[in-house]
Amino acid sequence: MRSLAKLLDKFRLGVLPTREQTQCFIANSSLFNLTAIISFDRDDSAGSTNDINKSPEQQKNSDVLWLIQQLSNRKLPLLSQEIEGKHLEPIGIKIGNYIVDLNPWDKFIKPLKSRFLEYWSVHFLDALKKRLGA
């Protein structure tokens, strides 16, 4: 995935701002004090907290590790939870009490009650709302 991104960047077809520009903005901004991160344990694109046990090169490329490091020392403690899943875990269509996965290389259907993404999203939004009022 990163090699494709680098190729697109080389031909000026990549996403802006770049990863480096985004990291610079976050590192030098006070706008990220009210933040929560949900990461996925098998995310090969953004990384995961499991990357701490990997090579220094893999750690350097882990956006999740970088964000946790940057945001842990902010005014308000960072809310963070890693759950089971891959990078495209949030993508799917709700049909009744199930999520139909749009990623053909992953599971096809999963009961909503066995997903943690929605639970943690609502939990963090409630916690951030309380912090905002404090």
SULTA-V852293 format. One record per residue. N is the residue number from 1. D_CENTER is the distance of its C-alpha to the mean C-alpha in Angstrom with 1 decimal. Layout:
N:D_CENTER
N:D_CENTER
This chain:
1:15.5
2:15.8
3:19.5
4:19.4
5:17.4
6:20.1
7:22.8
8:21.8
9:21.6
10:25.0
11:26.5
12:24.9
13:23.1
14:19.5
15:16.9
16:17.8
17:16.9
18:16.3
19:13.7
20:16.5
21:17.4
22:14.1
23:14.1
24:17.7
25:17.2
26:14.7
27:16.9
28:20.0
29:19.1
30:19.8
31:17.8
32:14.7
33:16.6
34:15.4
35:11.7
36:9.5
37:6.1
38:5.5
39:4.4
40:7.0
41:10.2
42:11.3
43:8.5
44:11.0
45:9.3
46:6.3
47:7.9
48:8.1
49:10.5
50:13.1
51:13.3
52:15.5
53:18.2
54:18.1
55:20.1
56:19.9
57:19.0
58:16.0
59:15.0
60:15.6
61:13.3
62:10.3
63:7.9
64:6.3
65:10.1
66:11.1
67:9.1
68:10.4
69:13.7
70:14.0
71:13.3
72:15.1
73:18.4
74:18.3
75:20.8
76:19.0
77:17.2
78:13.4
79:12.3
80:9.8
81:9.8
82:9.0
83:10.4
84:12.2
85:11.0
86:10.0
87:7.8
88:10.1
89:10.3
90:10.2
91:13.0
92:16.5
93:19.6
94:21.0
95:24.6
96:26.3
97:24.6
98:22.6
99:19.6
100:20.7
101:18.1
102:18.3
103:17.1
104:20.6
105:19.6
106:18.0
107:19.8
108:21.8
109:21.9
110:20.6
111:22.1
112:20.1
113:21.4
114:19.7
115:16.1
116:14.1
117:11.2
118:13.9
119:15.4
120:12.6
121:11.8
122:15.5
123:16.0
124:13.6
125:15.2
126:18.5
127:18.0
128:16.9
129:19.9
130:22.1
131:21.1
132:21.8
133:25.2
134:26.0
